Amino acid sequence: MYEQILTHKTGKTVKILSHHQEIYIISRTDHKSANNGNFTKEDLIAYGWAFPVETKKWKPAMNKSYYIPGVTNPIKWNFSTWYNDELDNYRLALNLVCRTKKEAIALTDKMLGVVRV
């Protein structure tokens, strides 16, 4: 599922529900168009919507340590060594690979905050 969020210059946000062959379908909009709500990226930018800047994920060098959130660990972080294997790349795809303990702790706190009731 496509889960990119667009922000309008007025502060409103919408979710991109689908993106196929350069056509975007968004969750809701005040703009009516002849193409039944299907927009090109250029249309959306012209209407004031901003696409987030995609950043490249940090990837550790081979055989170097990295940190991961530790939601069951009292110190809130764990570490691993990068071997570029399936587990490392799985963690990277889930945005769980951190450069520092501080980043891992912040991510742990964010994750725990989501599940607190």
C-alpha positions in Angstrom: 0.0 0.0 0.0 1.2 3.5 -0.9 1.5 5.6 2.2 3.0 8.9 1.2 1.6 12.1 2.8 1.3 15.4 1.0 1.1 18.7 2.7 -0.8 21.7 1.3 0.6 25.2 1.6 -2.4 25.9 3.9 -1.3 23.1 6.3 -3.9 20.5 5.2 -2.6 16.9 4.6 -3.8 14.1 2.4 -2.7 10.6 1.8 -1.8 9.3 -1.6 -4.0 6.2 -2.0 -2.5 5.1 -5.3 0.2 6.0 -7.7 0.4 4.2 -11.0 1.8 5.4 -14.4 2.4 8.9 -13.1 -1.2 9.3 -11.9 -1.9 10.0 -8.2 -5.2 9.3 -6.4 -5.4 11.2 -3.1 -7.6 10.7 -0.1 -9.6 13.9 -0.3 -9.3 17.3 -2.0 -11.2 20.5 -2.6 -10.0 20.6 -6.2 -12.4 19.3 -8.8 -11.0 18.2 -12.1 -12.2 16.8 -15.4 -10.2 13.6 -14.7 -12.3 12.4 -11.7 -9.7 13.2 -9.0 -6.8 11.6 -10.8 -3.9 14.0 -10.7 -0.4 14.1 -12.2 2.4 15.3 -9.9 2.5 18.6 -11.8 -1.3 19.1 -11.2 -0.8 18.5 -7.4 2.2 20.9 -7.2 0.2 23.5 -9.2 -2.7 23.2 -6.7 -0.2 23.9 -3.8 0.6 20.4 -2.6 4.2 19.6 -1.6 5.8 16.2 -2.0 8.2 15.2 0.8 11.8 15.1 0.0 13.1 11.5 -0.1 16.3 11.0 1.7 18.7 8.1 1.3 18.9 5.8 4.3 22.2 5.5 6.1 23.7 2.1 5.7 26.6 1.0 7.9 29.9 -0.1 6.3 30.5 -3.9 6.2 31.5 -5.4 9.6 30.7 -2.1 11.4 28.3 -1.8 14.4 24.9 -0.2 14.3 22.1 0.3 16.8 18.5 -0.8 16.8 15.6 0.0 19.1 15.3 -2.2 22.1 11.6 -2.1 23.2 12.1 -5.0 25.6 15.5 -3.9 26.8 15.7 -1.6 29.9 18.4 0.5 28.3 16.2 0.9 25.2 18.8 -0.1 22.5 20.6 -3.1 21.1 23.4 -3.3 18.6 24.4 -5.5 15.8 27.2 -5.8 13.2 26.4 -5.1 9.5 26.9 -8.1 7.3 24.6 -6.9 4.5 22.5 -10.1 5.1 18.8 -10.6 5.0 18.3 -9.5 8.6 20.3 -6.4 8.2 18.5 -5.4 5.1 15.1 -6.2 6.7 15.9 -3.9 9.6 17.0 -1.2 7.1 13.8 -1.5 5.1 11.8 -1.0 8.4 13.9 2.1 9.3 15.3 0.4 12.4 19.0 0.9 11.6 20.5 3.8 13.7 23.9 5.4 13.8 24.0 6.1 17.5 22.6 4.8 20.8 20.8 8.1 21.2 18.9 7.6 17.9 18.0 4.1 18.9 16.7 5.3 22.2 14.6 8.0 20.6 13.2 5.5 18.1 12.4 3.1 21.0 10.6 5.9 22.9 8.6 6.8 19.7 7.6 3.1 19.2 6.6 2.7 22.9 4.6 5.9 22.7 2.5 4.5 19.9 1.5 1.4 21.9 0.8 3.1 25.2 -2.8 3.4 26.1 
